[in-house]
Amino acid sequence: MKQLTCIIVDDEPLARKGVSLNVKEISWLENAGEFPNAIKANDFLKNNSVDIMFLDIEMPGLNGLDFLRSLKFDGVVILTTAYPQFALDAFELDVLDYLTKPIQFDRFFKAVNRAREVLELKNKSEGVAAEMTDDFFYIRSDRKYVKLYYENVLWIKGLKDYVMLFTKKEKYMTALNIKTINAQLPDSIFARVSKSYIINVNEIEAIDVDTILIGEESIPLGNSYKEDFLAKHVKGKLFKR
């Protein structure tokens, strides 16, 4: 079994210790570092690759959710917190799981096993399941490989560990997260416009303040994606007075 690495980010020493003890019980999981705040964790991540991050929410200075909003992290995030009311905000940030303190080992074990499955699926998808070639690509859906042409894909919706691809004729679901498929699509054709949506820019009919119209579908345009999207796909093609 492949060894995975993790870091623990929590301002409470006892909380870090508790997570660390749970990590020690799992043979394929290695503790690569423990940090009392998001700033120190960010410094570490600049020069080190990590598979799983256990992240507290309520920390002085920069809290966990704001840290995630500012971070480009390719691994899996599992939140550890005493405040369950943050669950909705957490999942909007593509967090894999949400562990409420005090953390029971069986719940912890379930979360890290799920993280391992997601990471293994991601590695497989990068090699086989979503191989990109010329003007088409393949996905695995309903136990078969489906060939899709870029021009026929209208938009893609993320559903946690799956994505739904809407084409001009059908819709398909495949076990890929939205970050993984977005990284492999040509950015000259596709653009991620919110946490949950990727669109085919050639199919845009109109753009409003916070929505993009494709056919009869109104796709949300997220505030954190808006500036980059407009600069890349609209600004250079906008007729001026």
FENBEL-V703972 format. One record per residue. PHI is phi in whole degrees, -180 to 180 (none if undefined). Layout:
# FENBEL-V703972
phi
PHI
PHI
This chain:
# FENBEL-V703972
phi
none
-66
-76
-110
-110
-144
-129
-121
-121
-162
-79
-95
-57
-67
-67
-61
-63
-62
-65
-60
-65
-66
-61
-62
-79
-111
-64
-94
-118
-114
-81
-92
168
-128
-136
-82
-157
-69
-63
-67
-65
-62
-60
-67
-69
-64
-121
-138
-95
-133
-85
-131
-120
-92
-128
-78
-93
-82
-134
-66
85
-111
-77
-62
-68
-66
-61
-63
-64
-97
-109
-102
-125
-86
-87
-106
-109
-120
-80
-126
-155
-94
-120
-66
-69
-89
-58
-63
-59
-64
-71
-69
-100
63
-72
-74
-150
-139
-101
-95
-73
-72
-85
-82
-63
-63
-70
-62
-63
-63
-66
-72
-65
-65
-62
-62
-62
-64
-68
-66
-64
-62
-65
-67
-66
-69
-93
-131
-63
-129
-67
-100
-141
52
-104
-148
-150
-116
-127
-102
-147
54
66
-144
-90
-108
-89
-125
-88
-50
-66
-92
-87
-87
-157
-130
-115
-84
-131
58
-93
-131
-131
-109
-101
-101
-110
-70
-122
-135
-129
-132
-113
-143
-83
-140
-86
-67
-64
-66
-71
-63
-67
-105
-85
-67
-76
-79
-112
-116
-140
-83
-116
-164
-61
-115
-132
-122
-123
-86
-65
-73
-101
-66
-103
-163
-127
-102
-59
-135
-142
-124
-97
-128
62
-99
-96
-100
-95
-68
-107
-71
-59
-75
-106
-61
-60
-66
-63
-65
-65
-85
-114
-122
-52
-72
-113
-89
-69
-112
-76
